[in-house]
Amino acid sequence: MIELDNARIDELAALLAVAREGSFVAAGRALERHASIVSKRIAALEQRLGVRLIERTTRRVRLTETGSRLADKLRAAGTLILDAEQEASQGAAELRGKLRIAFPTAMGRQWLAPLLPTFMKRYPALQVEVNYSERYIDLVAEGYDAAVRIGVLRDSRLVARKLGDHQRILCASPDYLEQYGVPTTPADLAQHNCLEFQGFASYPEWHLSNGERTESVTARGSLRSNDNMALLEAARAGVGILGAGEWLMSTDLRTGTLVRVLPDWAFDVDGGIYLVRPSAQFTPARTTAFIDWIREQFRSNIPWGRAAPGGD
């Protein structure tokens, strides 16, 4: 059995801090140690293991492939330790510790943020950190427990559970359609003011499908943005036609602020909404609690599409 003395623990903590923070200085601040001490601890770890873990240059530090693999395994070990602590305290009334989750900005703010307090009230001793961003977040490298993602999933290191379905559709305000006319084919969109969302993978192309065929249109208009909410406000005001997820426009569709354009057509992309977590053999109790809670929300509180019936 390997004995983890204080020196060995300090070396491993230094490696994890550099992997997380990206520099010796930032790692030192996180560990409340001078950067030179962090550097010496990693040098000692490299000497003990007989392998280089970090590439050092004058401007930055970067983990080698071996160092990255070791950091991943150390994170997994940390998860096991936290899970063991949670299991040991299973007689306690509440979950404890920190849960780090990531939400897509627009969906997170519009639908998930108002629901999150119910989770907080259920587990008041749990500390929750939420990142709202359209940026791709590497859950493993950045130390997140879970994330909600929309569309195509590419990271094979993640375990995904489908929360529900949705479509990306076209909408405009009644005032806009009264003033500029109603398009009857995808080709007609070339004559309209199309609000451009730069977050589409195919931007500026809109690939539309009616189930039988797919047509591509170059979306051009007077407003482009990487923020869905800004484009939604413009569509409400009658500026142009918006192509976006029905989750974004479902309230406006119910109230009549927006109406469907080309209702037989939708964007030809994966319509899944997923909860993803790092691929690890054991899932911390706090993550399991969050997974159960968010699936419950999609079954009962999400007003668009259909919730996944169960399973992954």
LINHUSUL-V279440 format. One record per residue. N is the residue number from 0. OMEGA is omega in degrees with one decimal (999 if undefined). D_FIRST is the distance of its C-alpha to the first C-alpha in Angstrom with 2 decimals. Layout:
# LINHUSUL-V279440
N_OMEGA_D_FIRST / N_OMEGA_D_FIRST
This chain:
# LINHUSUL-V279440
0_-179.0_0.00 / 1_177.0_3.83 / 2_178.8_6.42 / 3_177.6_9.53 / 4_-175.1_12.37 / 5_-178.7_15.92 / 6_-179.8_16.84 / 7_178.8_14.32 / 8_179.3_15.36 / 9_178.9_18.94 / 10_-179.1_18.78 / 11_177.4_17.63 / 12_178.4_20.21 / 13_179.1_22.80 / 14_179.8_22.37 / 15_-179.6_22.75 / 16_178.1_25.73 / 17_178.4_27.46 / 18_-177.0_26.96 / 19_-172.1_28.48 / 20_175.1_31.20 / 21_177.6_32.23 / 22_177.4_32.70 / 23_-177.9_31.28 / 24_-179.5_34.04 / 25_177.6_33.45 / 26_178.1_29.68 / 27_177.2_30.42 / 28_-179.1_32.75 / 29_-178.8_30.23 / 30_-176.6_27.63 / 31_177.4_30.47 / 32_176.6_29.78 / 33_-178.9_32.08 / 34_-179.2_31.81 / 35_178.4_31.32 / 36_177.6_28.14 / 37_-180.0_26.76 / 38_-179.7_27.85 / 39_179.5_26.20 / 40_178.9_22.81 / 41_176.1_23.01 / 42_177.9_24.30 / 43_178.2_21.33 / 44_178.8_18.98 / 45_179.9_21.24 / 46_-179.1_21.25 / 47_-178.6_17.49 / 48_-179.7_17.29 / 49_-178.7_20.63 / 50_177.4_22.36 / 51_-178.5_24.98 / 52_-176.7_24.11 / 53_173.0_27.42 / 54_-177.2_31.00 / 55_172.5_33.06 / 56_-179.1_36.86 / 57_-174.6_39.49 / 58_-172.3_39.83 / 59_171.0_36.49 / 60_-178.4_32.84 / 61_177.9_31.40 / 62_171.5_27.96 / 63_177.9_27.72 / 64_177.5_26.84 / 65_178.9_23.29 / 66_179.0_23.13 / 67_178.2_24.56 / 68_179.1_22.09 / 69_179.3_19.14 / 70_178.0_21.02 / 71_-179.4_21.63 / 72_177.4_18.00 / 73_176.0_17.26 / 74_178.3_20.24 / 75_177.5_19.05 / 76_177.6_15.73 / 77_176.7_18.05 / 78_178.5_20.14 / 79_179.8_17.40 / 80_179.0_16.71 / 81_179.4_20.49 / 82_178.0_20.95 / 83_177.4_18.48 / 84_179.4_20.48 / 85_179.2_23.65 / 86_179.9_22.72 / 87_-179.2_21.88 / 88_-175.3_25.32 / 89_176.3_27.15 / 90_179.0_29.58 / 91_-175.5_30.84 / 92_-171.3_34.16 / 93_171.9_33.31 / 94_178.0_30.80 / 95_179.6_29.60 / 96_-177.3_28.28 / 97_174.1_29.82 / 98_179.3_31.16 / 99_-177.6_32.36 / 100_180.0_34.97 / 101_177.8_37.60 / 102_169.0_41.12 / 103_-168.6_43.93 / 104_-172.3_46.45 / 105_179.2_49.60 / 106_-179.1_48.18 / 107_-178.4_45.70 / 108_-173.7_48.46 / 109_-171.1_51.06 / 110_-172.3_49.25 / 111_180.0_45.63 / 112_178.6_46.02 / 113_-179.5_48.63 / 114_-173.0_46.36 / 115_178.6_43.15 / 116_177.7_44.27 / 117_175.8_44.05 / 118_-179.8_40.30 / 119_-180.0_40.02 / 120_179.1_41.98 / 121_-178.9_39.86 / 122_-172.8_36.64 / 123_179.9_38.00 / 124_-179.2_34.69 / 125_176.5_33.34 / 126_-175.2_33.93 / 127_175.1_35.35 / 128_-176.1_35.91 / 129_175.3_38.36 / 130_176.1_39.36 / 131_-175.5_42.81 / 132_171.2_43.34 / 133_177.9_44.81 / 134_174.4_42.45 / 135_-179.3_39.73 / 136_177.1_36.47 / 137_-174.5_33.24 / 138_-177.5_31.09 / 139_-175.7_27.80 / 140_-174.7_28.66 / 141_171.0_30.41 / 142_177.6_27.99 / 143_179.8_30.34 / 144_-176.4_29.50 / 145_177.5_32.68 / 146_170.7_36.16 / 147_-179.3_39.54 / 148_-177.5_41.09 / 149_173.5_44.49 / 150_-173.1_45.42 / 151_178.0_43.62 / 152_-174.7_39.82 / 153_-172.9_38.49 / 154_-176.8_34.78 / 155_179.4_32.83 / 156_-174.2_29.56 / 157_171.9_31.01 / 158_-175.5_31.44 / 159_174.1_35.10 / 160_-177.7_36.98 / 161_179.1_40.75 / 162_-178.2_42.41 / 163_179.4_46.01 / 164_170.5_48.75 / 165_175.6_51.30 / 166_166.5_53.91 / 167_-171.1_55.04 / 168_178.6_58.77 / 169_179.2_61.87 / 170_174.1_63.67 / 171_178.1_66.49 / 172_176.1_68.63 / 173_180.0_71.94 / 174_179.3_73.79 / 175_-177.3_72.37 / 176_177.3_73.28 / 177_-177.1_76.75 / 178_-172.0_77.38 / 179_179.2_75.92 / 180_-177.1_76.05 / 181_176.6_73.58 / 182_-179.3_71.92 / 183_176.0_72.34 / 184_175.9_70.31 / 185_-179.6_67.27 / 186_179.4_69.68 / 187_-177.5_71.54 / 188_178.6_68.57 / 189_-179.9_69.61 / 190_-176.8_72.59 / 191_176.9_70.59 / 192_-177.5_68.60 / 193_-179.9_64.98 / 194_-167.7_62.45 / 195_174.3_59.76 / 196_-174.6_56.07 / 197_-178.9_54.17 / 198_177.1_50.87 / 199_179.1_51.95 / 200_-176.6_50.20 / 201_-176.0_53.65 / 202_4.0_55.46 / 203_-179.4_58.46 / 204_170.4_58.93 / 205_177.2_59.13 / 206_-174.5_58.41 / 207_-178.6_60.15 / 208_174.0_60.24 / 209_-178.8_62.47 / 210_-180.0_60.55 / 211_179.4_62.92 / 212_-180.0_62.91 / 213_176.1_61.28 / 214_-179.6_63.24 / 215_179.7_62.14 / 216_173.8_63.82 / 217_-177.8_63.37 / 218_178.2_63.04 / 219_179.7_65.21 / 220_-174.5_66.27 / 221_-178.3_66.97 / 222_173.4_63.52 / 223_-177.4_60.05 / 224_172.1_56.81 / 225_-177.1_53.05 / 226_-178.6_53.36 / 227_-176.3_54.29 / 228_177.6_55.63 / 229_178.7_58.09 / 230_177.0_59.43 / 231_178.0_59.68 / 232_178.8_61.86 / 233_178.4_64.06 / 234_177.6_64.46 / 235_-177.7_65.42 / 236_176.9_68.03 / 237_-177.8_69.59 / 238_-176.5_68.54 / 239_-178.9_67.34 / 240_-177.3_65.37 / 241_171.3_61.63 / 242_-174.9_59.12 / 243_177.8_55.93 / 244_179.4_53.69 / 245_176.2_55.54 / 246_-179.4_52.99 / 247_-170.1_54.54 / 248_-173.4_58.12 / 249_179.1_57.98 / 250_179.1_59.42 / 251_177.6_62.23 / 252_179.1_63.03 / 253_-177.4_63.41 / 254_-179.5_65.66 / 255_176.1_67.66 / 256_173.8_66.82 / 257_175.1_65.68 / 258_179.2_66.70 / 259_171.0_65.28 / 260_-175.4_66.67 / 261_-172.2_66.81 / 262_178.1_65.29 / 263_-176.3_64.92 / 264_175.5_62.67 / 265_179.3_59.10 / 266_-175.3_56.68 / 267_179.2_55.22 / 268_176.7_51.53 / 269_-175.9_48.54 / 270_-176.4_49.22 / 271_169.4_45.79 / 272_-169.5_44.12 / 273_166.2_40.34 / 274_-178.6_37.36 / 275_177.3_34.48 / 276_178.5_30.83 / 277_179.8_27.89 / 278_178.9_26.55 / 279_-176.5_23.19 / 280_-178.4_21.77 / 281_178.3_21.86 / 282_179.0_24.83 / 283_-178.8_24.73 / 284_-179.3_27.11 / 285_179.0_29.36 / 286_177.6_29.91 / 287_179.0_30.66 / 288_179.4_33.13 / 289_178.2_34.81 / 290_179.7_35.10 / 291_-178.5_36.73 / 292_-174.4_39.04 / 293_173.8_40.25 / 294_176.6_40.96 / 295_179.7_43.00 / 296_-179.2_44.94 / 297_176.5_45.81 / 298_-169.3_47.04 / 299_-171.0_49.26 / 300_-179.0_49.98 / 301_-169.3_50.32 / 302_-179.8_54.03 / 303_172.7_53.95 / 304_-178.4_52.96 / 305_175.4_50.84 / 306_175.6_47.38 / 307_-174.3_44.95 / 308_-178.5_45.27 / 309_-178.5_41.55 / 310_-177.8_38.57 / 311_999_37.44
